[in-house]
Amino acid sequence: AHEWINEIPTVPIYYLAAHASRSKIIYVVRNPKHAALELYNYNSFYIKHMSFREFVDIFLGFEDAQNPYNYKTHFMEYLQNDKKLDILFLKYEELEQDPEVAVRSILQHLGLTQVSFTVE
């Protein structure tokens, strides 16, 4: 019923496990309320027939929990990390609030602790 949701880009964890088992992953997660509002506004042309409440139900997976594109399913798949991938989770809001701490976390995750940098 909501074909537009299939156009949202996503990378399922099983794909990464098969193709990037030795890679380091940086997963930036955003407050679901902010993410839903941004995505709703961005896709407003395609979903003008849908109320924001209906969109949130789909986005968070309340309407179809099996939909791999919903926020909850996607995030929980990475959070549970059954594939034991090397994942650093960063909150978008923390990146905005203190980019220096975020960059240090990223560098440490990548094993680049001796790198010097300036955040402007």
All heavy atoms as an XYZ file, in Angstrom:
1016
protein
N       0.804     -1.192      0.000
C       0.000      0.000      0.000
C       0.854      1.266      0.000
O       0.426      2.284     -0.478
C      -0.912      0.003      1.207
N       2.049      1.170      0.531
C       2.920      2.340      0.616
C       4.215      2.057     -0.159
O       5.263      1.809      0.415
C       3.217      2.675      2.074
C       1.989      2.836      2.896
N       1.136      3.904      2.742
C       1.442      2.064      3.863
C       0.131      3.781      3.592
N       0.283      2.668      4.264
N       4.125      2.116     -1.483
C       5.247      1.760     -2.351
C       6.460      2.663     -2.167
O       7.595      2.256     -2.364
C       4.818      1.786     -3.830
C       3.789      0.748     -4.188
C       2.370      1.149     -3.787
O       2.085      2.349     -3.609
O       1.546      0.242     -3.613
N       6.225      3.918     -1.768
C       7.320      4.870     -1.611
C       8.351      4.396     -0.593
O       9.524      4.714     -0.685
C       6.785      6.245     -1.189
C       6.000      6.166      0.090
C       4.664      5.954      0.205
C       6.512      6.231      1.412
N       4.314      5.891      1.530
C       5.429      6.065      2.292
C       7.784      6.428      1.931
C       5.585      6.080      3.666
C       7.934      6.447      3.302
C       6.842      6.278      4.147
N       7.933      3.570      0.360
C       8.869      3.153      1.404
C       9.977      2.275      0.834
O      11.084      2.237      1.355
C       8.141      2.456      2.573
C       9.022      2.461      3.811
C       7.746      1.048      2.236
C       8.329      2.759      5.076
N       9.714      1.599     -0.267
C      10.734      0.755     -0.886
C      11.830      1.564     -1.567
O      12.851      1.013     -1.957
C      10.087     -0.206     -1.882
C       9.203     -1.200     -1.176
O       9.506     -1.636     -0.078
N       8.087     -1.530     -1.796
N      11.620      2.870     -1.707
C      12.622      3.723     -2.338
C      13.606      4.307     -1.326
O      14.569      4.947     -1.702
C      11.933      4.848     -3.108
C      11.081      4.309     -4.247
C      10.300      5.401     -4.948
O      10.672      6.581     -4.830
O       9.314      5.056     -5.620
N      13.392      4.081     -0.033
C      14.298      4.602      0.994
C      15.547      3.719      1.020
O      15.452      2.515      1.191
C      13.620      4.603      2.375
C      12.379      5.488      2.353
C      14.603      5.052      3.460
C      11.539      5.398      3.592
N      16.727      4.329      0.840
C      17.945      3.514      0.839
C      18.251      2.962      2.231
O      18.141      3.660      3.226
C      19.030      4.494      0.393
C      18.492      5.838      0.682
C      16.994      5.741      0.638
N      18.630      1.703      2.285
C      19.005      1.072      3.542
C      19.951     -0.078      3.226
O      19.926     -0.630      2.139
C      17.775      0.562      4.318
O      18.211      0.061      5.569
C      17.005     -0.492      3.569
N      20.812     -0.392      4.174
C      21.731     -1.516      4.002
C      21.458     -2.491      5.138
O      21.802     -2.226      6.285
C      23.209     -1.064      4.047
C      24.130     -2.266      3.874
C      23.480     -0.011      2.991
N      20.818     -3.617      4.833
C      20.543     -4.600      5.881
C      21.840     -5.179      6.435
O      22.825     -5.330      5.712
C      19.737     -5.680      5.163
C      19.296     -5.073      3.874
C      20.295     -4.006      3.547
N      21.857     -5.514      7.704
C      23.070     -6.010      8.336
C      23.540     -7.327      7.708
O      24.728     -7.596      7.634
C      22.885     -6.152      9.860
C      24.250     -6.221     10.540
C      22.004     -7.315     10.215
C      24.211     -6.013     12.032
N      22.616     -8.151      7.227
C      23.043     -9.411      6.616
C      23.868     -9.172      5.358
O      24.745     -9.943      5.019
C      21.858    -10.345      6.341
C      20.794     -9.774      5.439
C      20.935     -9.777      4.058
C      19.627     -9.242      5.971
C      19.957     -9.252      3.234
C      18.646     -8.719      5.159
C      18.820     -8.721      3.786
O      17.847     -8.191      2.967
N      23.604     -8.069      4.650
C      24.418     -7.729      3.473
C      25.832     -7.365      3.911
O      26.809     -7.812      3.335
C      23.784     -6.574      2.705
C      24.614     -6.152      1.514
C      24.498     -6.807      0.299
C      25.548     -5.120      1.624
C      25.270     -6.452     -0.783
C      26.333     -4.759      0.541
C      26.186     -5.422     -0.661
O      26.965     -5.080     -1.727
N      25.938     -6.539      4.933
C      27.259     -6.149      5.413
C      28.028     -7.345      5.941
O      29.232     -7.459      5.734
C      27.137     -5.086      6.502
C      26.687     -3.723      6.027
C      26.515     -2.787      7.215
C      27.679     -3.127      5.042
N      27.351     -8.238      6.632
C      28.017     -9.414      7.185
C      28.601    -10.286      6.076
O      29.676    -10.844      6.215
C      27.042    -10.213      8.041
N      27.909    -10.347      4.969
C      28.377    -11.173      3.855
C      29.487    -10.500      3.061
O      30.346    -11.155      2.493
C      27.208    -11.498      2.923
N      29.492     -9.164      3.033
C      30.415     -8.450      2.156
C      31.453     -7.604      2.884
O      32.368     -7.088      2.247
C      29.622     -7.551      1.204
C      28.691     -8.332      0.329
N      29.129     -9.053     -0.759
C      27.363     -8.544      0.406
C      28.105     -9.662     -1.324
N      27.017     -9.368     -0.640
N      31.318     -7.442      4.178
C      32.238     -6.548      4.877
C      32.551     -7.060      6.276
O      32.600     -6.304      7.229
C      31.609     -5.158      4.948
N      32.803     -8.342      6.399
C      32.954     -8.932      7.724
C      34.147     -8.377      8.492
O      34.162     -8.406      9.714
C      33.048    -10.451      7.619
O      34.157    -10.805      6.821
N      35.160     -7.874      7.796
C      36.320     -7.318      8.490
C      36.305     -5.794      8.515
O      37.244     -5.174      8.980
C      37.596     -7.819      7.820
C      37.780     -9.317      7.991
C      38.966     -9.848      7.280
N      40.034     -8.853      7.200
C      41.304     -9.124      7.154
N      41.688    -10.362      7.187
N      42.200     -8.181      7.050
N      35.255     -5.214      8.045
C      35.152     -3.760      7.987
C      34.731     -3.192      9.336
O      34.180     -3.881     10.181
C      34.116     -3.351      6.943
O      34.525     -3.771      5.668
N      34.979     -1.915      9.486
C      34.518     -1.175     10.659
C      33.346     -0.324     10.202
O      33.428      0.366      9.199
C      35.630     -0.315     11.220
C      36.770     -1.150     11.793
C      37.871     -0.266     12.305
C      38.994     -1.088     12.854
N      38.771     -1.502     14.220
N      32.267     -0.388     10.936
C      31.032      0.294     10.550
C      30.767      1.431     11.530
O      30.909      1.263     12.741
C      29.858     -0.703     10.556
C      30.120     -1.819      9.548
C      28.535      0.010     10.286
C      29.216     -3.015      9.707
N      30.384      2.570     10.997
C      29.958      3.695     11.818
C      28.474      3.896     11.538
O      28.082      4.201     10.420
C      30.760      4.966     11.485
C      32.244      4.714     11.740
C      30.239      6.145     12.303
C      33.153      5.804     11.225
N      27.664      3.683     12.554
C      26.215      3.780     12.428
C      25.784      5.048     13.143
O      25.912      5.157     14.362
C      25.550      2.557     13.055
C      24.067      2.431     12.772
C      23.596      1.451     11.920
C      23.142      3.287     13.365
C      22.236      1.320     11.668
C      21.783      3.163     13.110
C      21.340      2.176     12.257
O      19.999      2.053     12.010
N      25.299      6.003     12.386
C      24.816      7.249     12.965
C      23.300      7.136     13.106
O      22.595      6.957     12.129
C      25.198      8.471     12.097
C      24.665      9.752     12.718
C      26.714      8.539     11.920
N      22.851      7.213     14.336
C      21.431      7.086     14.622
C      20.896      8.454     15.037
O      21.578      9.228     15.682
C      21.172      6.025     15.723
C      21.782      6.413     17.034
C      19.701      5.736     15.875
N      19.702      8.733     14.612
C      19.078     10.012     14.925
C      17.836      9.777     15.775
O      17.183      8.739     15.654
C      18.689     10.715     13.633
C      18.196     12.113     13.867
C      18.376     12.979     12.673
N      18.107     14.354     13.070
C      17.740     15.293     12.231
N      17.639     15.037     10.955
N      17.516     16.506     12.667
N      17.525     10.724     16.614
C      16.301     10.658     17.396
C      15.164     10.327     16.430
O      14.967     11.024     15.443
C      16.075     12.008     18.083
C      14.794     12.051     18.880
O      13.779     11.496     18.496
N      14.847     12.740     19.996
N      14.416      9.257     16.688
C      13.381      8.851     15.737
C      12.336      9.930     15.457
O      11.804     10.004     14.359
C      12.745      7.619     16.365
C      13.410      7.396     17.659
C      14.519      8.366     17.829
N      12.058     10.768     16.437
C      11.095     11.848     16.213
C      11.620     12.818     15.153
O      10.888     13.221     14.248
C      10.830     12.610     17.514
C      10.138     11.805     18.575
C      10.040     12.609     19.855
C       9.558     11.772     21.010
N       9.594     12.529     22.266
N      12.884     13.188     15.281
C      13.485     14.108     14.309
C      13.626     13.446     12.943
O      13.360     14.069     11.915
C      14.855     14.580     14.791
C      14.802     15.341     16.069
N      15.908     15.533     16.854
C      13.778     15.948     16.718
C      15.583     16.233     17.918
N      14.289     16.492     17.858
N      14.050     12.183     12.948
C      14.222     11.465     11.688
C      12.895     11.334     10.946
O      12.828     11.530      9.723
C      14.830     10.090     11.943
N      11.834     11.013     11.671
C      10.511     10.864     11.040
C      10.041     12.183     10.441
O       9.564     12.222      9.302
C       9.493     10.356     12.056
N      10.194     13.257     11.181
C       9.759     14.562     10.688
C      10.548     14.981      9.449
O       9.977     15.432      8.455
C       9.898     15.620     11.787
C       9.418     17.020     11.417
C       7.942     17.004     11.030
C       9.661     17.974     12.575
N      11.868     14.809      9.477
C      12.704     15.164      8.326
C      12.325     14.328      7.100
O      12.204     14.852      5.999
C      14.186     14.948      8.656
C      14.731     15.895      9.680
C      15.023     17.272      9.124
O      15.272     17.404      7.918
O      14.988     18.217      9.924
N      12.167     13.027      7.289
C      11.837     12.147      6.174
C      10.443     12.447      5.631
O      10.223     12.434      4.416
C      11.940     10.683      6.604
C      11.896      9.643      5.496
C      13.003      9.873      4.479
C      12.003      8.250      6.085
N       9.511     12.739      6.513
C       8.156     13.087      6.092
C       8.180     14.359      5.248
O       7.587     14.417      4.173
C       7.264     13.261      7.317
C       5.824     13.595      6.984
C       4.945     12.606      6.564
C       5.352     14.899      7.090
C       3.620     12.899      6.268
C       4.023     15.202      6.786
C       3.171     14.205      6.374
O       1.868     14.496      6.068
N       8.870     15.364      5.725
C       8.962     16.624      4.977
C       9.694     16.436      3.652
O       9.287     16.964      2.625
C       9.649     17.701      5.816
C       8.765     18.195      6.930
O       7.542     18.161      6.830
N       9.370     18.634      8.009
N      10.765     15.656      3.663
C      11.551     15.422      2.457
C      10.732     14.688      1.392
O      10.854     14.966      0.210
C      12.804     14.619      2.807
C      13.701     14.364      1.630
C      14.529     15.361      1.127
C      13.727     13.115      1.017
C      15.353     15.134      0.040
C      14.542     12.879     -0.068
C      15.363     13.892     -0.553
O      16.174     13.655     -1.631
N       9.905     13.769      1.821
C       9.114     12.951      0.891
C       7.684     13.431      0.748
O       6.832     12.701      0.248
C       9.103     11.486      1.352
C      10.427     10.838      1.145
O      10.893     10.708      0.033
N      11.065     10.447      2.233
N       7.398     14.645      1.161
C       6.015     15.139      1.187
C       5.331     15.071     -0.175
O       4.124     14.861     -0.250
C       5.967     16.554      1.746
O       6.729     17.418      0.939
N       6.076     15.216     -1.246
C       5.482     15.133     -2.578
C       4.894     13.746     -2.832
O       3.822     13.604     -3.409
C       6.513     15.477     -3.648
C       5.977     15.322     -5.045
C       5.141     16.293     -5.587
C       6.275     14.202     -5.802
C       4.627     16.149     -6.871
C       5.771     14.055     -7.091
C       4.953     15.032     -7.622
N       5.600     12.700     -2.388
C       5.171     11.322     -2.638
C       4.109     10.835     -1.670
O       3.388      9.887     -1.964
C       6.372     10.372     -2.553
C       7.459     10.709     -3.532
C       8.642     11.295     -3.108
C       7.290     10.470     -4.891
C       9.639     11.621     -4.011
C       8.279     10.786     -5.799
C       9.448     11.363     -5.351
O      10.429     11.689     -6.247
N       4.041     11.453     -0.519
C       3.148     10.938      0.518
C       2.092     11.962      0.938
O       1.593     11.915      2.053
C       3.952     10.467      1.749
C       4.816     11.590      2.306
C       4.772      9.254      1.417
C       5.560     11.222      3.571
N       1.737     12.828      0.025
C       0.773     13.884      0.379
C      -0.595     13.328      0.767
O      -1.371     14.001      1.416
C       0.657     14.905     -0.744
C       0.361     14.337     -2.094
C       0.468     15.412     -3.154
C       0.594     14.761     -4.510
N       1.181     15.626     -5.472
N      -0.874     12.091      0.399
C      -2.144     11.453      0.739
C      -2.150     10.910      2.174
O      -3.163     10.428      2.651
C      -2.410     10.297     -0.223
C      -1.370      9.221     -0.114
N      -0.122      9.346     -0.672
C      -1.387      8.035      0.523
C       0.591      8.272     -0.394
N      -0.155      7.453      0.324
N      -1.028     11.000      2.875
C      -0.874     10.358      4.173
C      -0.682     11.398      5.282
O       0.072     12.346      5.118
C       0.366      9.460      4.103
C       0.611      8.621      5.314
S       2.139      7.653      5.168
C       1.879      6.809      3.631
N      -1.321     11.173      6.400
C      -1.120     12.076      7.537
C       0.232     11.774      8.186
O       0.797     10.687      8.004
C      -2.227     11.875      8.577
O      -2.042     10.658      9.267
N       0.717     12.717      8.945
C       1.990     12.513      9.644
C       1.888     11.335     10.608
O       2.809     10.538     10.738
C       2.411     13.783     10.385
C       3.731     13.651     11.083
C       4.898     13.478     10.352
C       3.809     13.687     12.461
C       6.122     13.337     10.988
C       5.028     13.554     13.108
C       6.187     13.384     12.360
N       0.768     11.187     11.262
C       0.566     10.073     12.202
C       0.669      8.721     11.486
O       1.287      7.786     11.980
C      -0.811     10.222     12.873
C      -1.122      9.167     13.890
C      -0.344      9.407     15.166
N       0.301      8.168     15.530
C       1.334      8.044     16.336
N       1.884      9.091     16.866
N       1.838      6.893     16.633
N       0.029      8.624     10.317
C       0.120      7.384      9.533
C       1.571      7.113      9.139
O       2.052      5.982      9.208
C      -0.725      7.484      8.266
C      -2.209      7.487      8.493
C      -2.965      7.769      7.207
O      -2.667      8.787      6.542
O      -3.864      6.972      6.876
N       2.267      8.167      8.716
C       3.664      8.028      8.322
C       4.524      7.532      9.487
O       5.343      6.634      9.330
C       4.210      9.362      7.803
C       5.662      9.295      7.465
C       6.077      8.761      6.266
C       6.621      9.756      8.357
C       7.418      8.681      5.946
C       7.960      9.682      8.052
C       8.363      9.141      6.853
N       4.322      8.104     10.664
C       5.094      7.707     11.845
C       4.850      6.243     12.174
O       5.790      5.505     12.497
C       4.784      8.615     13.056
C       5.345      8.042     14.343
C       5.337     10.012     12.815
N       3.608      5.793     12.066
C       3.300      4.388     12.336
C       4.065      3.462     11.394
O       4.559      2.412     11.803
C       1.803      4.129     12.233
C       1.032      4.703     13.405
O       1.663      5.103     14.403
O      -0.210      4.774     13.318
N       4.168      3.845     10.137
C       4.913      3.045      9.158
C       6.409      3.149      9.433
O       7.126      2.156      9.489
C       4.597      3.506      7.724
C       3.155      3.206      7.391
C       5.540      2.832      6.725
C       2.673      3.903      6.148
N       6.884      4.362      9.617
C       8.311      4.619      9.835
C       8.847      3.858     11.048
O       9.924      3.284     11.004
C       8.525      6.123     10.003
C       9.948      6.513     10.273
C      10.879      6.505      9.255
C      10.345      6.909     11.539
C      12.198      6.874      9.500
C      11.648      7.277     11.788
C      12.583      7.266     10.764
N       8.096      3.851     12.115
C       8.549      3.184     13.333
C       8.211      1.697     13.355
O       8.592      0.983     14.271
C       7.967      3.870     14.565
C       8.473      5.289     14.794
C       7.794      5.895     16.015
C       9.985      5.322     14.956
N       7.485      1.228     12.361
C       7.208     -0.197     12.259
C       5.967     -0.656     12.980
O       5.762     -1.845     13.166
N       5.091      0.273     13.381
C       3.881     -0.134     14.073
C       2.889     -0.784     13.120
O       2.139     -1.667     13.496
C       3.211      1.054     14.766
C       4.067      1.684     15.825
C       4.165      3.058     15.919
C       4.786      0.911     16.711
C       4.950      3.643     16.893
C       5.582      1.481     17.689
C       5.657      2.854     17.781
N       2.884     -0.330     11.857
C       1.918     -0.862     10.900
C       2.382     -2.193     10.327
O       1.601     -3.110     10.144
C       1.701      0.141      9.762
C       0.632     -0.310      8.802
C       0.309      0.743      7.782
O      -0.193      1.813      8.145
O       0.570      0.463      6.597
N       3.668     -2.308     10.042
C       4.201     -3.524      9.424
C       5.575     -3.811     10.007
O       6.590     -3.341      9.501
C       4.278     -3.347      7.910
C       4.809     -4.579      7.195
O       5.019     -5.610      7.867
O       5.029     -4.507      5.981
N       5.626     -4.566     11.067
C       6.887     -4.834     11.769
C       7.864     -5.633     10.924
O       9.063     -5.630     11.177
C       6.607     -5.566     13.073
N       7.380     -6.308      9.883
C       8.266     -7.105      9.027
C       8.922     -6.282      7.926
O       9.799     -6.764      7.229
C       7.481     -8.268      8.410
C       6.858     -9.191      9.442
C       7.877     -9.722     10.439
O       8.926    -10.206     10.060
N       7.566     -9.609     11.717
N       8.495     -5.045      7.760
C       9.054     -4.187      6.721
C      10.498     -3.847      7.068
O      10.761     -3.214      8.080
C       8.215     -2.911      6.610
C       8.688     -2.000      5.513
O       9.821     -2.105      5.039
N       7.835     -1.093      5.108
N      11.470     -4.249      6.251
C      12.885     -4.016      6.578
C      13.286     -2.545      6.519
O      14.369     -2.191      6.925
C      13.627     -4.816      5.512
C      12.695     -4.871      4.366
C      11.310     -4.905      4.970
N      12.416     -1.702      6.013
C      12.755     -0.293      5.883
C      12.323      0.528      7.091
O      12.628      1.701      7.169
C      12.133      0.296      4.611
C      12.696     -0.345      3.373
C      12.022     -1.374      2.736
C      13.920      0.063      2.869
C      12.553     -1.974      1.621
C      14.461     -0.535      1.750
C      13.771     -1.554      1.124
O      14.298     -2.146      0.022
N      11.597     -0.073      8.016
C      11.164      0.733      9.145
C      12.320      0.952     10.117
O      13.227      0.140     10.242
C       9.901      0.175      9.807
C      10.150     -1.015     10.689
O      10.970     -0.982     11.594
N       9.431     -2.096     10.425
N      12.271      2.065     10.782
C      13.349      2.535     11.646
C      13.681      1.528     12.742
O      14.837      1.194     12.970
C      12.918      3.866     12.259
C      13.972      4.563     13.076
C      14.834      5.471     12.483
C      14.098      4.328     14.435
C      15.794      6.124     13.225
C      15.052      4.974     15.181
C      15.901      5.876     14.578
O      16.851      6.511     15.311
N      12.666      1.055     13.408
C      12.871      0.151     14.535
C      13.559     -1.139     14.105
O      14.535     -1.569     14.729
C      11.533     -0.151     15.201
C      11.637     -1.049     16.397
C      10.257     -1.307     16.984
C      10.321     -2.359     18.053
N       8.996     -2.739     18.499
N      13.073     -1.765     13.042
C      13.664     -3.016     12.564
C      15.115     -2.803     12.152
O      16.002     -3.566     12.535
C      12.868     -3.576     11.366
O      11.538     -3.834     11.794
C      13.492     -4.846     10.824
N      15.351     -1.753     11.392
C      16.702     -1.482     10.906
C      17.654     -1.216     12.066
O      18.736     -1.805     12.154
C      16.673     -0.284      9.947
C      17.927     -0.100      9.191
N      18.941      0.712      9.636
C      18.337     -0.621      8.022
C      19.934      0.684      8.763
N      19.593     -0.114      7.774
N      17.275     -0.338     12.971
C      18.140      0.008     14.098
C      18.377     -1.191     15.013
O      19.517     -1.471     15.409
C      17.544      1.179     14.889
C      18.347      1.541     16.093
C      19.631      2.057     15.953
C      17.835      1.366     17.360
C      20.389      2.388     17.069
C      18.584      1.702     18.478
C      19.861      2.211     18.331
N      17.324     -1.919     15.346
C      17.470     -3.059     16.247
C      18.346     -4.156     15.643
O      19.087     -4.828     16.356
C      16.102     -3.629     16.632
C      15.295     -2.701     17.527
S      16.188     -2.167     19.018
C      16.353     -3.710     19.890
N      18.276     -4.303     14.340
C      19.111     -5.295     13.661
C      20.595     -4.985     13.886
O      21.394     -5.868     14.158
C      18.775     -5.280     12.166
C      19.396     -6.397     11.389
C      18.906     -6.377      9.952
O      19.144     -5.362      9.258
O      18.305     -7.354      9.522
N      20.951     -3.722     13.805
C      22.335     -3.329     14.031
C      22.679     -3.349     15.517
O      23.779     -3.742     15.908
C      22.609     -1.940     13.450
C      22.870     -1.980     11.977
C      21.830     -1.991     11.059
C      24.165     -2.036     11.488
C      22.065     -2.045      9.703
C      24.420     -2.093     10.130
C      23.362     -2.096      9.242
O      23.613     -2.159      7.900
N      21.762     -2.913     16.362
C      22.018     -2.862     17.793
C      22.242     -4.262     18.364
O      23.136     -4.475     19.173
C      20.850     -2.176     18.507
C      21.060     -1.821     19.974
C      22.231     -0.859     20.138
C      19.804     -1.185     20.538
N      21.450     -5.217     17.915
C      21.612     -6.601     18.387
C      22.907     -7.205     17.848
O      23.518     -8.033     18.506
C      20.411     -7.438     17.985
C      19.171     -7.047     18.745
C      17.908     -7.670     18.174
O      17.922     -8.296     17.117
N      16.802     -7.480     18.868
N      23.294     -6.803     16.634
C      24.569     -7.191     16.031
C      24.850     -8.688     16.137
O      25.911     -9.101     16.594
C      25.701     -6.370     16.657
C      26.994     -6.462     15.878
O      27.032     -6.955     14.751
N      28.063     -5.991     16.469
N      23.898     -9.481     15.700
C      24.066    -10.935     15.730
C      25.255    -11.401     14.887
O      25.781    -12.475     15.108
C      22.795    -11.630     15.227
C      21.617    -11.397     16.152
O      21.841    -11.093     17.336
O      20.471    -11.503     15.684
N      25.644    -10.595     13.927
C      26.732    -10.970     13.025
C      28.102    -10.617     13.601
O      29.122    -10.845     12.986
C      26.562    -10.286     11.665
C      25.214    -10.503     11.027
C      24.952    -11.946     10.719
C      23.612    -12.089     10.029
N      23.160    -13.443      9.978
N      28.121    -10.004     14.777
C      29.359     -9.640     15.483
C      30.262     -8.733     14.649
O      31.471     -8.902     14.599
C      30.126    -10.892     15.931
C      29.302    -11.857     16.758
C      28.863    -11.221     18.055
C      28.061    -12.201     18.885
N      26.921    -11.650     19.532
N      29.654     -7.767     14.004
C      30.414     -6.805     13.226
C      30.976     -5.719     14.140
O      30.469     -5.488     15.228
C      29.527     -6.180     12.148
C      28.940     -7.160     11.140
C      27.960     -6.453     10.228
C      30.047     -7.809     10.337
N      32.022     -5.065     13.687
C      32.676     -4.001     14.451
C      31.938     -2.690     14.174
O      32.201     -2.016     13.181
C      34.142     -3.912     14.037
C      34.956     -3.048     14.969
O      34.402     -2.511     15.941
O      36.171     -2.910     14.712
N      30.997     -2.333     15.056
C      30.115     -1.185     14.826
C      30.311     -0.140     15.920
O      30.276     -0.453     17.109
C      28.632     -1.612     14.808
C      28.389     -2.692     13.750
C      27.730     -0.411     14.572
C      26.986     -3.276     13.768
N      30.496      1.102     15.497
C      30.486      2.244     16.408
C      29.154      2.946     16.222
O      28.800      3.324     15.099
C      31.633      3.210     16.083
C      31.583      4.563     16.778
C      31.786      4.412     18.285
C      32.620      5.510     16.195
N      28.407      3.117     17.305
C      27.140      3.843     17.247
C      27.366      5.274     17.700
O      27.938      5.508     18.765
C      26.082      3.186     18.148
C      25.565      1.892     17.612
C      26.160      0.693     17.963
C      24.491      1.872     16.734
C      25.690     -0.507     17.455
C      24.017      0.676     16.224
C      24.618     -0.507     16.584
N      26.931      6.204     16.883
C      26.988      7.620     17.230
C      25.599      8.210     17.101
O      24.871      7.877     16.171
C      27.927      8.379     16.285
C      29.403      8.076     16.364
C      30.139      8.809     15.261
C      29.954      8.481     17.725
N      25.257      9.101     17.995
C      23.986      9.798     17.901
C      24.211     11.081     17.103
O      25.137     11.840     17.376
C      23.442     10.138     19.283
C      23.057      8.918     20.082
C      22.542      9.322     21.439
C      22.202      8.087     22.253
N      21.863      8.455     23.632
N      23.360     11.315     16.131
C      23.444     12.506     15.288
C      23.453     13.774     16.139
O      24.233     14.695     15.904
C      22.270     12.521     14.305
C      22.214     13.752     13.448
C      22.974     13.841     12.292
C      21.406     14.827     13.801
C      22.927     14.972     11.501
C      21.354     15.962     13.022
C      22.118     16.031     11.868
O      22.073     17.163     11.091
N      22.607     13.793     17.145
C      22.506     14.975     18.006
C      23.807     15.227     18.762
O      24.198     16.369     18.976
C      21.331     14.815     18.974
C      19.964     14.852     18.313
C      19.566     13.569     17.578
O      20.218     12.520     17.777
O      18.612     13.611     16.793
N      24.512     14.158     19.148
C      25.802     14.324     19.822
C      26.876     14.782     18.843
O      27.778     15.528     19.216
C      26.210     13.027     20.511
C      25.341     12.699     21.708
C      25.628     11.336     22.312
O      26.503     10.609     21.797
O      24.965     10.993     23.299
N      26.777     14.319     17.602
C      27.701     14.805     16.565
C      27.569     16.312     16.400
O      28.564     17.020     16.269
C      27.403     14.142     15.222
C      28.025     12.801     14.941
C      27.362     12.162     13.729
C      29.498     12.935     14.701
N      26.334     16.770     16.379
C      26.084     18.208     16.245
C      26.545     18.979     17.468
O      27.135     20.042     17.357
C      24.580     18.465     16.066
C      24.127     18.510     14.657
C      22.707     19.028     14.556
O      21.882     18.785     15.465
O      22.433     19.672     13.542
N      26.274     18.424     18.634
C      26.559     19.115     19.887
C      28.059     19.201     20.170
O      28.546     20.242     20.590
C      25.861     18.406     21.039
C      26.014     19.075     22.371
C      25.267     18.317     23.456
O      24.737     17.240     23.235
N      25.227     18.896     24.636
N      28.792     18.124     19.966
C      30.225     18.107     20.264
C      30.974     17.317     19.195
O      31.357     16.166     19.398
C      30.470     17.507     21.646
C      31.852     17.825     22.185
O      32.727     18.258     21.399
O      32.060     17.652     23.402
N      31.210     17.951     18.035
C      31.853     17.227     16.929
C      33.256     16.732     17.261
O      33.681     15.698     16.760
C      31.882     18.245     15.792
C      31.430     19.536     16.352
C      30.851     19.304     17.688
N      33.969     17.426     18.129
C      35.331     16.989     18.466
C      35.327     15.633     19.160
O      36.117     14.749     18.836
C      36.025     18.026     19.345
C      37.487     17.683     19.581
C      38.247     18.800     20.268
O      37.826     19.964     20.214
O      39.291     18.478     20.851
N      34.417     15.446     20.111
C      34.301     14.159     20.799
C      33.902     13.073     19.808
O      34.427     11.956     19.840
C      33.290     14.249     21.970
C      32.975     12.876     22.538
C      33.828     15.166     23.059
N      32.984     13.401     18.906
C      32.544     12.431     17.902
C      33.694     12.024     16.982
O      33.889     10.841     16.707
C      31.391     13.002     17.088
N      34.471     13.002     16.531
C      35.605     12.691     15.650
C      36.630     11.845     16.393
O      37.181     10.893     15.838
C      36.246     13.991     15.088
C      37.557     13.694     14.390
C      35.282     14.688     14.147
N      36.875     12.150     17.647
C      37.805     11.326     18.444
C      37.294      9.879     18.547
O      38.073      8.932     18.434
C      37.995     11.909     19.832
C      38.857     13.140     19.857
C      39.257     13.519     21.283
N      39.758     14.866     21.326
C      40.947     15.254     20.883
N      41.754     14.368     20.335
N      41.335     16.510     20.954
N      35.995      9.713     18.757
C      35.417      8.365     18.824
C      35.600      7.627     17.502
O      35.937      6.444     17.482
C      33.925      8.433     19.155
O      33.717      8.961     20.418
N      35.378      8.338     16.408
C      35.534      7.735     15.077
C      36.981      7.332     14.843
O      37.266      6.218     14.394
C      35.036      8.700     13.983
C      33.519      8.868     14.081
C      35.444      8.205     12.595
C      32.956      9.998     13.246
N      37.909      8.236     15.156
C      39.329      7.930     14.962
C      39.757      6.738     15.812
O      40.487      5.861     15.343
C      40.188      9.151     15.288
C      40.066     10.318     14.305
C      40.837     11.524     14.815
C      40.546      9.916     12.918
N      39.291      6.691     17.052
C      39.623      5.565     17.922
C      39.057      4.267     17.350
O      39.729      3.242     17.327
C      39.090      5.806     19.328
C      39.458      4.706     20.296
C      38.982      4.997     21.704
O      38.299      5.977     21.963
N      39.339      4.127     22.630
N      37.825      4.322     16.870
C      37.188      3.146     16.272
C      37.981      2.640     15.060
O      38.083      1.445     14.834
C      35.755      3.498     15.860
C      34.997      2.374     15.229
N      34.612      1.261     15.916
C      34.553      2.201     13.963
C      33.960      0.442     15.108
N      33.906      0.997     13.919
N      38.541      3.570     14.313
C      39.308      3.207     13.124
C      40.767      2.886     13.430
O      41.539      2.556     12.540
C      39.237      4.352     12.095
C      37.835      4.672     11.571
C      37.876      5.891     10.665
C      37.233      3.476     10.856
N      41.152      3.006     14.702
C      42.527      2.712     15.091
C      43.493      3.827     14.731
O      44.676      3.595     14.542
N      43.007      5.047     14.634
C      43.826      6.191     14.237
C      43.965      7.167     15.404
O      43.684      8.352     15.281
C      43.198      6.892     13.026
C      42.970      6.028     11.800
C      42.152      6.766     10.754
C      44.308      5.585     11.217
N      44.429      6.680     16.532
C      44.490      7.501     17.739
C      45.608      8.540     17.706
O      45.579      9.489     18.480
C      44.655      6.616     18.991
O      45.800      5.791     18.808
C      43.417      5.765     19.209
N      46.571      8.393     16.841
C      47.701      9.326     16.784
C      47.461     10.492     15.822
O      48.339     11.312     15.631
C      48.984      8.574     16.370
C      49.349      7.431     17.288
C      49.549      7.884     18.736
O      50.146      8.927     18.989
N      49.030      7.121     19.662
N      46.292     10.566     15.226
C      45.980     11.618     14.276
C      45.631     12.897     15.016
O      44.874     12.896     15.974
C      44.800     11.199     13.373
C      44.378     12.330     12.458
C      45.148      9.958     12.580
N      46.205     14.006     14.560
C      45.855     15.288     15.173
C      44.893     16.009     14.228
O      44.991     15.917     13.009
C      47.131     16.070     15.439
O      47.237     17.205     14.669
N      43.936     16.741     14.790
C      42.924     17.396     13.975
C      42.369     18.616     14.714
O      42.548     18.752     15.921
C      41.774     16.443     13.631
C      40.970     16.021     14.825
C      39.822     16.713     15.192
C      41.370     14.955     15.622
C      39.085     16.337     16.293
C      40.641     14.577     16.729
C      39.492     15.264     17.065
N      41.714     19.459     13.953
C      41.056     20.627     14.520
C      39.627     20.660     13.989
O      39.414     20.504     12.794
C      41.761     21.936     14.084
O      43.129     21.848     14.483
C      41.124     23.141     14.719
N      38.663     20.841     14.880
C      37.269     20.932     14.481
C      36.894     22.410     14.478
O      37.062     23.099     15.482
C      36.349     20.159     15.426
C      34.879     20.359     15.053
C      36.704     18.682     15.413
N      36.423     22.885     13.352
C      36.048     24.301     13.247
C      34.559     24.461     13.114
O      33.868     23.667     12.602
C      36.727     24.926     12.036
C      38.232     24.926     12.191
C      38.921     25.530     10.973
O      38.288     26.237     10.191
O      40.111     25.262     10.818
